[in-house]
Amino acid sequence: MAPEILSGVYNKFSSDIWSAGVILYTIIQGKPPYQGNNAKTLLKDYKRRINFEDNNWILESSELKDLLSKMLEFDCNKRISAEDALNHPWVKNNQSLISTSTNNGTINSPVDFTSKDKLRRL
């Protein structure tokens, strides 16, 4: 859930970008970027920047790290727009991979997902 929603404000477009960023991060890393069991701990966790230099970070793609940091910007007024996200270099440079991945059918299980790790190799 986007930080602004936890604060009682709803901005449909920037909140959706946040959610998409969380989903993309989770697909790449195999775990969500933030942990918390209530609004207070989640908001505290949201305020910290994701450490892409962490040894647990799988990818070396600076473009992907840039896109994720812009999608997971705490301030919804500074968060990347949907149009800018679609025109981001990482998305533009991976159009064929994204199209191929989405045309191969759905993923039926987490085990099936981990065997299709094309995105991890970017």
C-alpha positions as CSV (number, residue, x, y, z in Angstrom):
1,M,0.0,0.0,0.0
2,A,1.4,3.4,-1.0
3,P,2.6,5.7,1.8
4,E,0.1,8.4,1.0
5,I,-2.8,5.9,1.4
6,L,-1.5,5.0,4.9
7,S,-1.4,8.7,5.6
8,G,-5.0,9.1,4.6
9,V,-4.5,10.6,1.1
10,Y,-5.2,8.8,-2.1
11,N,-3.6,9.8,-5.4
12,K,-4.7,7.2,-7.9
13,F,-1.9,7.5,-10.4
14,S,1.1,7.9,-8.1
15,S,-0.3,5.2,-5.7
16,D,-0.6,2.8,-8.7
17,I,3.0,3.6,-9.7
18,W,4.1,2.8,-6.1
19,S,2.3,-0.6,-6.2
20,A,3.8,-1.4,-9.6
21,G,7.2,-0.6,-8.2
22,V,6.6,-3.0,-5.2
23,I,5.5,-5.7,-7.6
24,L,8.5,-5.2,-9.9
25,Y,10.9,-5.3,-7.0
26,T,9.2,-8.4,-5.6
27,I,9.5,-10.2,-9.0
28,I,13.2,-9.3,-9.3
29,Q,14.2,-9.9,-5.7
30,G,11.8,-12.7,-4.7
31,K,10.7,-10.7,-1.7
32,P,8.9,-7.4,-1.1
33,P,11.0,-4.2,-0.6
34,Y,9.3,-3.3,2.7
35,Q,8.3,-5.3,5.8
36,G,5.8,-4.4,8.4
37,N,2.7,-5.7,10.1
38,N,1.0,-2.3,10.7
39,A,0.7,1.2,9.2
40,K,3.2,2.7,11.7
41,T,6.0,0.3,11.0
42,L,5.3,0.3,7.2
43,L,5.5,4.1,7.1
44,K,8.8,4.1,9.0
45,D,10.2,1.4,6.6
46,Y,8.9,3.4,3.6
47,K,10.9,6.4,4.6
48,R,14.2,4.6,4.3
49,R,15.7,4.4,0.8
50,I,16.3,1.0,-0.7
51,N,19.9,0.0,-0.5
52,F,20.8,-1.2,-4.0
53,E,24.4,-1.7,-2.9
54,D,23.3,-4.4,-0.4
55,N,24.9,-7.7,-1.0
56,N,21.5,-9.3,-1.4
57,W,20.7,-7.2,-4.4
58,I,20.5,-9.6,-7.4
59,L,20.8,-7.3,-10.4
60,E,23.6,-5.0,-11.6
61,S,21.4,-3.0,-13.8
62,S,21.7,0.7,-12.9
63,E,18.8,1.5,-15.2
64,L,16.5,-0.9,-13.2
65,K,17.7,0.5,-9.9
66,D,17.0,4.0,-11.1
67,L,13.5,3.1,-12.3
68,L,12.7,1.3,-9.0
69,S,14.0,4.2,-6.9
70,K,11.8,6.6,-8.9
71,M,8.7,4.3,-8.6
72,L,9.3,3.8,-4.9
73,E,9.8,7.5,-4.1
74,F,8.2,8.3,-0.7
75,D,6.9,11.7,-1.8
76,C,4.0,11.0,-4.2
77,N,4.5,14.5,-5.8
78,K,8.1,13.5,-6.7
79,R,7.3,9.9,-7.9
80,I,7.7,9.1,-11.5
81,S,4.6,9.4,-13.7
82,A,3.2,6.4,-15.6
83,E,4.2,8.0,-18.9
84,D,7.8,8.7,-17.7
85,A,8.0,5.1,-16.4
86,L,7.0,3.7,-19.7
87,N,9.6,5.8,-21.4
88,H,12.3,5.0,-18.9
89,P,15.5,3.6,-20.5
90,W,15.1,0.3,-18.7
91,V,11.6,-0.3,-20.1
92,K,12.6,0.9,-23.5
93,N,15.8,-1.3,-23.6
94,N,13.8,-4.4,-22.5
95,Q,10.7,-4.1,-24.6
96,S,11.3,-7.5,-26.4
97,L,11.9,-9.3,-23.1
98,I,8.8,-7.8,-21.6
99,S,6.7,-8.6,-24.6
100,T,8.1,-12.2,-24.8
101,S,7.6,-12.8,-21.1
102,T,4.0,-11.7,-21.1
103,N,3.1,-13.7,-24.2
104,N,4.4,-17.0,-22.8
105,G,1.3,-17.6,-20.7
106,T,0.7,-17.2,-17.0
107,I,2.9,-18.4,-14.2
108,N,1.2,-21.3,-12.3
109,S,3.3,-21.5,-9.2
110,P,6.3,-19.9,-7.4
111,V,8.4,-22.9,-8.5
112,D,7.4,-22.2,-12.1
113,F,8.2,-18.5,-11.6
114,T,11.8,-19.1,-10.4
115,S,12.5,-21.3,-13.4
116,K,11.6,-18.4,-15.7
117,D,14.3,-16.0,-14.4
118,K,15.0,-14.1,-17.6
119,L,14.5,-10.8,-15.8
120,R,17.1,-11.7,-13.2
121,R,19.9,-11.9,-15.8
122,L,19.4,-8.3,-17.0
